[in-house]
């Protein structure tokens, strides 16, 4: 079909909105994926951007397209892929942990593009004919987009709204009843076509959490197994209903399998039994400690590392193990003149033998006479002066309770004084169990609505850690 007779689809994609709801849908259980019993979101869920665009286009022509997102954290791979598919990516920095300008930029482009096309049609018949074939495809469920979409509809353009059912505002349903040019479509209906699961761990440190890791080693199957060994592991773990990540070792067909949702020793033991039952014919199943001790005379070295997964309950200091071949201990070498270099504690001003260039050599040259008058030297701390003019980057979550030297609002100072025992680093990170019945109001340390919640993972206000797409 020639381009002149095809519909022209303009894309407007709210990246943050679709990712969170997509991971929730993947974890809830459906015809393609079993329900996760230890998570309400599946961080392994990925969306194939090329297939998403192709599925929604349905053979039509792609026109001007926009993607909206924020940093941190950076999603360069995702953004670059959208650019590959002719998207103009508009990425904005967050301000004090809050996503800013994303919604307003998307609203401005929806209104601006429709207004420009509508105005041009008044003076150009070709543009007028083109507008009849133009379709606005908005991938969002955010209620803030209702006014600009209503304006697009008002100019006479067709709008196809795509969203997850769980993230769709009811205002769109009302708008669709009033305006026939708006069609509402659910991404759940094309989930199989546009998504896939990435089982590989994205941990960059190359370390694993020993308390929730099993090892599949000593593969006994055929090297030409079809499907390959990794696919066998992934397919087998799919039916467990547990969040798991796979890290291939340096040995061929050997895998580390992490279960971030493990809550106790009994839990990991039951997973060990299950793994032996399912994979025992092809691999030897070992705990991480058993596996690591094969290469070490003693327990592996313990190192602290940041964990991309949620910490285990009751284990505030999550540890990870790094396999290291144990080297020989090095003898401690003492200097021949070590004794001579020891300072006489009875006379700290006396230089040690051979210590002409010691740390107190400068003191011996001081003029101790009273002939010269004292000179008063004043210094100004530039860093402290700069801080005193800047708002505290942590706001109400300041660990020093306002004594950091930065500027705090009157409301923040009042809370610091009114709640002397409160740990403000955890302010509004957990949900209030009293909900609307809470009588503390603004002095409640817990959040009552998602807008009040603080995410400890991406440090953004507006959602809790459980709803974070990262």
N, C-alpha and C positions, 0 to 999 in steps of 0.2 A: 504494500500500500504506500503510495507516495506521501512524503512528509506534509504536503499541502493539505491533505485530507485527513490527517491523523489528529487525534486529540493531543494537546500539549499539557504535560503534567509538571507542575511546579511543586517541589518538595520543601516542607518546613518541618525539621526534625528536632525535637527536644530530647537530646541524648540521655540526660539524667533521668528523665521521667520514664522512658521505656525500659531502661536497664533494671531499675529496682523492681518494677512490677514483673518483668520477665523472670527474674530469679525467684521471686515468690511463687509464680505459677509453676516453675520447674520443680520446686520443692514440695508443692501441694499434692503432687501425684496426678497423673493423667494417663491417657491411653499409650503414651510413648515412654513415660518415666514413672517408676514407683515412687511413692511418697517417702520423703525423708523423715525418719523418726527422731532425729537428733538436731534438726535445723529447720527453720521456717523460710530460709532462703538458700538457694544453691549457687554458690559463687563460681562453680565450674561452667555455668551456662554461658554460651557464646552465641552471638547473632552473626550469621553470614551476611555481611552488608550487601554484597553483590546480588545474592539471592533475594534479599529483602527488596531491593530496588526493582529487580526484574519481576518479582511476584506482584508488587503493587502497580507496576506499569501496565502489565497485561498486554504487551505488544504495542503500547502507545509511545509517543515521543517524549523524551525527558527534556524539560525546559530548565529555567533558572532554579537552582536548588540550594538550600541553606541547611547547615547543621549548627546547633547551639549547644555549648557546653562550658564548663568552668575548670579552672585549675587552682590549687593542687587537688588530687594528685594528677600528674601528667598522663595523658592517654595518647601519646604520639602515634602509636601503631593504629589505633582506631581512627584518629583524625586523618592520618595519611591515607587510609583506605577510603574514607569518604571523599577525600580530594581526588583520589584515583577515579571515582565514579562521578566526577564533575560537580562536586559539592563545594560551595563557598563556606568554609568553616569559620565560625565566629566564636572564639574562645576568650573568656574573660577571667581575670584574677578575682579571687574571693576577697572580701573585705571583712577582717576580723572573724574569719571562719564562716561567713555567710555568702551564699551564692548571689551575686549581684549582676545586674544588667542582662542576664540571660533571658528572662521572661519579657523584659521591656524591649530587648532587641528583636525577639521573635514577633512580638506584637507590632512593633514599628514596621518591620518588613512586610508582614501580612497586610497591614493597612496601606503602607506606601506603595507596594507593588500593585495592589488592586486599584488604588486611586490613580496611579500613573497610567495604567492601561485603560481605565475608564475615561480619563481626560483625553488621552491620545485618540480614542475611538471617535470623539466628536469632530476631529479634524482630518482623520485618515480612514478611508473606507476599508483599507487592507487590515488595519489594526482592529477595526470593528468586527470584521469577519474572523480574524484570528482569536478575538476574545470569546467568540461563540464556541471555539474548540478548546479553550483554556480551562484546566481543572486544577484547583488548589488541593494538594494532598498534605494534610497536617497530621503528623504523628505525635500526638500528645493527648493527655486526658486532664490537663491542668485547667482548673476553673478560670484562672486568670486570662486564658486565651479565648474565652467566650465573647467578650466585647469586640476584639479585632476580627474574629471569624464572623460575627454578626454583620460587621461592616463589609467584609468581603462579599457576603451573601446579598447585602443591600445593593451592591454594584451589579448584581446579576450574574456572578460567577458561581459555578458549581464547586462544592467543597466535599472532599472525601476525608472523613476523620477516621484515623486508625488509632486504636488504644487497647490496652488490656482492660478487661471487665472490672478488675479490682481497683484500677486507677482512673476510671472514667467518672468525671463529675456528672451528677444527675441533671445539671443545667443543660448539658448537651442534648439529653433526651427531650427536654422541654423545647429546646430550640429546634430540634428536628421535627417536632409535631407542628411547629408554627411555620417552618420554612422548608419547602419541598426540595430546594436545591442542596440541602445538607443530607448526606448519607453517612451513617455510622457503621463502622466495620470493626470487628474484633480480631486482634492479633492472635488470639488463641486458635482461630480457625486456620491459620497458616503457620502455626508453630513448628510443625514437622518440616515444612519447606524452608524455613528461614533460620533455624537454630541447630546447634550441635553442642555436645558436651566435651570439654577439654579436661581430661583426667590427669594430665601432667601437672605436677606441683610447679608453681611459679616462684617458689622461694629462691632468692638470689644468693643466699649465703652458702648453699651446698650442704647444709646441715639438716638434721632431722630431730624431731622431738622423740626421745627414747621411750617415754611413757605411753605413747600411743602408736608405736610403729611395729609392724611385722615385716619379716624379710622372706621373700620367695627366692630360694637359691638352689643350686645344683639341679638345673633343668635336665630332665631325662627324656623329653619328647624329641621328635624329629626336628632338625634345624630348618627344614622346609615346611614346617607346619602351616597349614592354611585354614583359618586365619592365623596370623603370626602370634607369637607368645604374648605380646602386650595386649592384643585384642582379646585373647582368651581371658586374661586377668580382668580387663575392663568389663567384658560381657558378664563374667561371673559375679563381680562386685555389684553390678547394676541391680540385681534382685535382692540385695541385702537391705536396702532402705537406709543405708548409713552413708554419711558424707565421707568420702575417701579421696586421697590424692596419691598418685603414683610417681615415683622417681626412679628411673632406670639407673643401675649402678654401672661401674666401668666394665663389669663382667657381662658377657653376652647373655641375654635372656634371664637376667637377675634383677629383681625389683624390690624397692622399699615401698611399703604401703602404709600411709598415715591415716589415722582415724581421729580427726580433731575433736569429735564429740565424745570421746571416751571419758567416763566419769569416775571410774574406779578400777582397781586391779582385777576384780571379778569380771568387769566388762571386757577388758582386753583379753582376759583368759578365755571368755566365751567366744570372742572373735578368733582367737587362736585355734580353738577346737573346730569352729566353722570353716576356717581356712584349710585345716588339715583334711576335713571331710571333702571339700570341694576341689582343692588343688593338690592333695597329697599324692595323686598318681603321677603328677608331672614335676612337682617341685618338693623340695624339703622346706618345711615351714619352721621358722625360728623367730624367737623374740629378738629385739635389737641387742639386748645385753648378751645373749648367747652368741649372736653373730659377731659382735664387736670383740668379744673375748677370744675368738679364734685367732686374732691378730695381735693381741696384747697379753702380756703376762699378768697385768692387773686390769682394773676397770678402766674404760676409756676416759680421756680427759674431759672434765666438765667445763663448758663455756657458756656464758650468757649470750643470748642472741635475740634480736627482735623476731617475733613470730607473726606471720601474716594471718594465722588462725586465731580464734578466740582462746584465751588462756584456760587451762583446766580449772574446774571449781576447786577451791581450797588450796590452790597452788599459785600464790601471788607471784613468786619468782620462777617463771617458767625457764627450764633449762633445756639445752640441746646438747647432743653428743656429737663430737667430730672424731671420726676414725683417724688415729695417728699411730704410725709404727713407733714403738717405744725405743728411743735411742739411749745410748749409754750415758750415764750421769757424768758430768764434767767435774774434775777436782777443783776445789777452790784454791787459787794461788794468792799467797800473801807476799807483799813487798818485803824485801830484805830490810829496808829502812822504816818499816811500819812502826816499830817502837820508837824510833827517833823522831818520828813525825807527830807523836801524840802530844797534845798540848798539856802543859802543867796546870791542873785545875786549881791549884792554890794561888797561881798568879796568871790570870787569863790574858794579861797584856804582854806577858813574856813570850817572845817568838820561839817556836820549836827549832830544834837543831836543823840547819839547812833549810829553814823556812823563811828566807828573806822575802819570798814572793807569796807569803801566805795571805789569807783573807784579811788579817789585821795589820799587815805591813803598813797600810796607809795610816793607821791610827798612831803609829810610832812617830810619824813626822808632824803631828799636830802641835801647834804652838800652845802650850798650856799656861802661858803667862797671862796676866790680867792687864797688860799694857794696852791691848786693843779693846775697843768697846764692842758690845754685842751688836750684831746686825740682824734685824728682824726681816725674815723672808716670808712672804705670803704667796700661796699658790691657789689656783682656781682649777677645780676639776671640770674640764670641758665636757666629759661624758655625762657627769651628774647634772650639769647645767642643761645639757641637751635633753636628758630624760625628763627633767622637770617641766619641759614645755610640750611633751608628747603624751598622748593618751596611752594608758597601759595596754599592751597588745593582748593581755589575758582577760581584761575587763573584770567581771565579777568573779572569775575563776583564778584570780591572782593568788598564788601560793603564799605571798607575804602579807596578805590581808590589807593591802593598801599602803604598806610601808616599803614599797619597791622604788620609790622616787619618781614614778610616773604620775600622770594626772588620772584621777578617778572621779566619777560623777558623784553628786550628792547622795543619790539613791544607793550607790555601791558602798559609800562610807557609812551610811546609816545601817545597812545590812551587816557590815563588818563589826560595828559596835553592838548591834542588837543580838548577834549570834556569835558570841566569842568562842564557842566550842565547835562551830561548824567547819567541816573540811570543804572549803569553797572550790577546791580542785574538782570535786565531784558534783558540783552544783547542777541540778537539772539533768543528770545523766541516767536517772532511774525514774520509772513512772510512779506517781502517787497512787497508793492503793485506795484512797478515799475518793478519788476522782472529783466530780462536781460538788461533793459533800465536804470537801476540805475547807476548814474555816481559817487557815493560815494566810490564804491569799498570796500576795507577792513574797511573803516571808517563807513560803514553803520551799524546801530544798529539792523537791521532786517536781517533775513536769506533769501537767494535766492535759495538754494538747501537744500534738507533734511539733507545732510551731515553737513551743517552749523548750523542746528537747535539745540536748547537746550530744553530738556523736563523738565519742572518744577515739574513733578510728581515723576519720578524715578531718576532725576538728571543725565541724560545721554545725551551726545552729539551724534547726528546722526539721531534723529527724533524729531518731535514736540509733544506737550502734547496730541494732538488729535490722534496721531498715536501710543500712548503708550499702550502696551498690559496690563498694570497694572491699 
